[in-house]
Amino acid sequence: MSGVGLQRPSGFRAWLTAASLAIVALLAASTSALAARCADVHTTPAEDAGAAHRATLCLLNQQRAAHGLRPLRSNDALASAARGHSRDMVRRSFFDHTAPGNVTFVDRIRRARYSPRGSWSVGENLAWGSGNLSEPASIVAGWMRSPGHRSNILNGRFRSIGLGIARGVPVDASAAMARSGATFTTDFGSS
């Protein structure tokens, strides 16, 4: 046998696997503990859209509280932009921060009349899922595992949020998947 390789001590793979499983278990326990403090985290938007909306906002604010950050306040203009984008993605079967016609999320937020005084910043998270993957607990857990999405959620400059949840998925799918699915948009703002 020839070649160059890195030698690992015997048992390294088992240790690495055990360590990885322990980290996953800690993350799951942390997410479960946070979820226990919010109602309806396992309610899909297809079952009760209002409950799913409240649960998603609760989970996001619990993540922020766990990191010493202020809760996000709902903002009507950001909510309008987020709702419109989720609905548009489902209706036109695309999944992107930029809508067909090169309309960016900043364009959409400005069109919704989000205009705080002075300088401001915005961010956006997207997600979709069907069945139990459309539950607020699954959506927020997925965002928290993604560095970019997590960064928006835990950005201390963001004070406001607009949450838009549309029933349906932004891709061609079976009728059952489309009925049980939901598309989420969160637009974050600094005022």
Secondary structure, DSSP 8 states (H G I E B T S, - for coil): ---------TTHHHHHHHHHHHHHHHHHHHHHHHHHTSTTTT--TTT-HHHHHHHHHHHHHHHHHHTT----EE-HHHHHHHHHHHHHHHHHT--SSSBTTTB-HHHHHHHTT---SSS--EEEEEEEEEGGGGSHHHHHHHHHHSHHHHHHHT-TT--EEEEEEEES-SS---HHHHHHEEEEEEEEE--
